[in-house]
Amino acid sequence: MVVKVYIASSSGSVAIKKHQQDVVGFLEANRINFQEVDITMLEKERLWMYNNIPKDKQPEKGRPVPPQIFNEDQYCGDYEDFFQSKENNTVFVFLGLRTKPSVKDSES
């Protein structure tokens, strides 16, 4: 399974850039394999992203903004969903990945 992060490399929004960096930085720091998909350069990918975000996650006006996160073709969520999963320590579940193996204390 490949986590895909849909980004906009030429966004004029500082907030969008920060959110993208936050998601990508977290994935890199945790050695989670992912693919960045730049929707500003790939029309086909941008349209695919727009069409595969569930209706209940679409904004009332306009288009969904990056970053948008998928696991293969399965929608995971947007930045707010990602942020909440970080706060709740459930990022691996959010991404549809197995959790990291836990290290148990060897007390006898």
C-alpha positions as semicolon CSV with decimal commas, in nm:
position;residue;x (nm);y (nm);z (nm)
1;M;0,000;0,000;0,000
2;V;0,124;0,344;-0,089
3;V;0,023;0,656;0,096
4;K;-0,027;0,941;-0,149
5;V;-0,016;1,305;-0,043
6;Y;-0,169;1,540;-0,297
7;I;0,008;1,875;-0,275
8;A;0,026;2,202;-0,467
9;S;0,388;2,306;-0,519
10;S;0,297;2,654;-0,638
11;S;0,038;2,748;-0,378
12;G;0,032;3,112;-0,277
13;S;-0,115;3,026;0,062
14;V;0,130;3,013;0,352
15;A;-0,117;2,797;0,549
16;I;-0,141;2,539;0,270
17;K;0,239;2,526;0,238
18;K;0,277;2,480;0,614
19;H;0,014;2,205;0,623
20;Q;0,182;2,024;0,334
21;Q;0,521;2,048;0,505
22;D;0,371;1,922;0,831
23;V;0,225;1,609;0,667
24;V;0,532;1,532;0,455
25;G;0,770;1,599;0,744
26;F;0,578;1,365;0,973
27;L;0,576;1,086;0,714
28;E;0,949;1,128;0,650
29;A;1,035;1,141;1,021
30;N;0,840;0,821;1,083
31;R;0,984;0,649;0,776
32;I;0,643;0,595;0,625
33;N;0,664;0,527;0,252
34;F;0,462;0,782;0,059
35;Q;0,434;0,946;-0,279
36;E;0,386;1,319;-0,332
37;V;0,148;1,401;-0,615
38;D;0,172;1,762;-0,734
39;I;-0,173;1,865;-0,856
40;T;-0,041;2,189;-1,005
41;M;0,163;1,995;-1,259
42;L;-0,065;1,699;-1,329
43;E;-0,416;1,784;-1,450
44;K;-0,522;1,420;-1,458
45;E;-0,415;1,368;-1,095
46;R;-0,587;1,689;-0,981
47;L;-0,915;1,579;-1,137
48;W;-0,875;1,230;-0,990
49;M;-0,821;1,381;-0,644
50;Y;-1,127;1,607;-0,674
51;N;-1,345;1,319;-0,792
52;N;-1,234;1,077;-0,519
53;I;-1,288;1,293;-0,214
54;P;-1,620;1,186;-0,056
55;K;-1,910;1,427;-0,096
56;D;-1,933;1,484;0,279
57;K;-1,570;1,605;0,281
58;Q;-1,617;1,851;-0,007
59;P;-1,628;2,220;0,087
60;E;-1,959;2,403;0,042
61;K;-1,791;2,639;-0,203
62;G;-1,491;2,587;-0,426
63;R;-1,260;2,288;-0,448
64;P;-1,086;2,090;-0,172
65;V;-0,741;2,230;-0,094
66;P;-0,418;2,035;-0,046
67;P;-0,291;1,844;0,128
68;Q;-0,531;1,557;0,066
69;I;-0,422;1,213;0,178
70;F;-0,504;0,875;0,024
71;N;-0,387;0,519;0,079
72;E;-0,380;0,389;-0,279
73;D;-0,735;0,479;-0,393
74;Q;-0,884;0,496;-0,042
75;Y;-0,943;0,848;0,089
76;C;-0,788;0,904;0,433
77;G;-0,862;1,273;0,485
78;D;-0,740;1,628;0,467
79;Y;-0,500;1,821;0,688
80;E;-0,754;1,869;0,968
81;D;-0,820;1,494;0,978
82;F;-0,445;1,427;0,978
83;F;-0,389;1,679;1,259
84;Q;-0,663;1,520;1,472
85;S;-0,512;1,175;1,418
86;K;-0,174;1,309;1,534
87;E;-0,333;1,459;1,844
88;N;-0,509;1,129;1,918
89;N;-0,198;0,920;1,838
90;T;-0,392;0,731;1,568
91;V;-0,201;0,831;1,255
92;F;-0,131;0,475;1,145
93;V;-0,501;0,388;1,168
94;F;-0,585;0,713;0,984
95;L;-0,345;0,618;0,705
96;G;-0,481;0,263;0,685
97;L;-0,146;0,117;0,791
98;R;-0,049;-0,137;1,051
99;T;0,078;0,028;1,364
100;K;0,446;0,015;1,443
101;P;0,538;-0,291;1,648
102;S;0,538;-0,203;2,015
103;V;0,841;-0,268;2,227
104;K;0,738;-0,449;2,541
105;D;0,935;-0,431;2,860
106;S;1,080;-0,765;2,947
107;E;0,980;-0,781;3,310
108;S;0,946;-1,123;3,468
